[in-house]
Amino acid sequence: MKFYSTRNKKAEVSGAEAVCRGISDEGGLFVPQSFPEFSSEQIKAFCGEPYENVAAQVIGEFLPELKNELPEYTRAAYSRFDGDPAPLVKVFDKTYVLELWHGPTHAFKDIALTLLPYLLQGSKKLLGNLSTTLIPVATSGDTGKAALEGFSGVGGTAVAVFYPDGGVSDLQRLQMITTEGDNVFVSAVKGNFDDAQTAVKKAFTDTELKSALAKLKIELSSANSINFGRLAPQITYYFTAYADLAEGKQIRFGDKVDFCVPSGNFGDILAGYYALKMGLPVGRLICASNINNVLADFISTGTYDARREFRKTSSPSMDILVSSNLERLVFDLSGENDELTASRMAKLKEEGVYSLTPHEAEAMLRVFAAGYASEEEVADTVAEYFDEYGYIIDPHTAVAAAVAAKTRDDNTPVVILSTASPHKFAASVLKAIEERPTGNELKDLQKLEEVTALEVPESLINLPTKEKIFTDCIELGDVNGTIIAFAERLGKK
Ligand SMILES: *Cc1c(COP(=O)(O)O)cnc(C)c1O
């Protein structure tokens, strides 16, 4: 299996190289040159299989060079989940919720970030790369902790997380600064998320930093969602959800199922598109946006227009105006035209807008549907699910549930992807169900448990008693120096 770049098809790499490099030199994203297909017999055989086995088979189609190691990797990653990594819950008629938040940090990024370190480790071994890979991460909250949990203790890798001082929730900060492990580092930076992100991006292109690290046999890599190693693990749960529906006799084998996905960077829903290309009987992929509805507009109109005001919402992980993974869909719709994709992405960067041809836009609408939810609709949906079905969802999931209600076709079962545990957004959830948040996030967790009987995970309850290991706050200009100091400590271990 070979991969090439969406902006230059001549930039051809193996899967292992795609995982190690993350992004192509000219800024394009690596995509598989062809899509493996599962026969319906093969998909049937997923019924009743443990999640880790399905994951090894699905990912193995893209990374055959790691086929022997994958079962071990998926077992190690998914043993860190509390039971099944992707249980499917029936909420009401023909409406199901796929809970993707039973991992160590209680958000769906765990599904990919618990596995990526192993994929990276295995790929480096294949390529004979003996250096240590250091992953700098700028985070607005969830990704930082998921990366720390994923990489902590994995040999040959290290992770350094920078979060904006005062820019993450107390709970998220406590989750990060109490992370144990020799190969992890966390610091606050003086600035907002964009400042932190810009400082970290600069580190990747800083030649002085690179040569200082090279002397220590350390190289930088990225764990953000454009890495194919983060995308591939997400394809798995579309297959297991379908297999669970068939096994539970909710559908007949071969029936089409719709999926409604709360979208930000477009990685999660793109994985569903890849599952469809691999032979899964997907009906429609419904892209759900919050009021930052640039993606929903794109799907409805064929024009991507990021020239709009950024708005903060109760679903912060979806507050995004430039969705990096969309480039892979645009490349696919263009008939894999790398020059056209490159020019569209250049246009997006320069003018903030580009359009598909009418033909491409039609093709997109044969598979995708879209909608967005206002903040009021999100809160109403949280309340409705709780009051009517006794089922509690977080605001991200509620965006998808609200959009599913508006766009669904009543005859087709719909699976709503649930991307965060309600505990992580307890204050918003309490408000939605007309309870008063306490003003203290940890107390809100307990209050949510009292009101809804939804048990707080132990790892969250215990947070206040854990040792606060990383208490520094640095200036933006000190990010590079801090990375070097961390690298030097790693070298000594
Ligand atoms: C990252 C995230 C999303 C958006 O997923 P994309 O793959 O970026 O579209 C939705 N919900 C939560 C809770 C997330 O953390």
The ligand as an SDF file (V2000), in Angstrom:
LIG
                    3D

 15 15  0  0  0  0  0  0  0  0999 V2000
  -12.0000   16.7720   18.2370 C   0  0  0  0  0  0  0  0  0  0  0  0
  -13.4240   16.6830   18.6730 C   0  0  0  0  0  0  0  0  0  0  0  0
  -14.4970   16.7680   17.7520 C   0  0  0  0  0  0  0  0  0  0  0  0
  -14.2930   17.0430   16.2710 C   0  0  0  0  0  0  0  0  0  0  0  0
  -13.7040   15.9650   15.5990 O   0  0  0  0  0  0  0  0  0  0  0  0
  -13.0030   16.2100   14.1810 P   0  0  0  0  0  0  0  0  0  0  0  0
  -12.3670   14.9190   13.8400 O   0  0  0  0  0  0  0  0  0  0  0  0
  -12.0120   17.3090   14.3930 O   0  0  0  0  0  0  0  0  0  0  0  0
  -14.0850   16.5970   13.2250 O   0  0  0  0  0  0  0  0  0  0  0  0
  -15.7940   16.6480   18.2360 C   0  0  0  0  0  0  0  0  0  0  0  0
  -16.0280   16.4680   19.5520 N   0  0  0  0  0  0  0  0  0  0  0  0
  -15.0350   16.3780   20.4650 C   0  0  0  0  0  0  0  0  0  0  0  0
  -15.3770   16.1980   21.9040 C   0  0  0  0  0  0  0  0  0  0  0  0
  -13.6930   16.4730   20.0600 C   0  0  0  0  0  0  0  0  0  0  0  0
  -12.7260   16.3950   20.9830 O   0  0  0  0  0  0  0  0  0  0  0  0
  1  2  1  0
  2  3  1  0
  2 14  2  0
  3  4  1  0
  3 10  2  0
  4  5  1  0
  5  6  1  0
  6  7  2  0
  6  8  1  0
  6  9  1  0
 10 11  1  0
 11 12  2  0
 12 13  1  0
 12 14  1  0
 14 15  1  0
M  END
$$$$
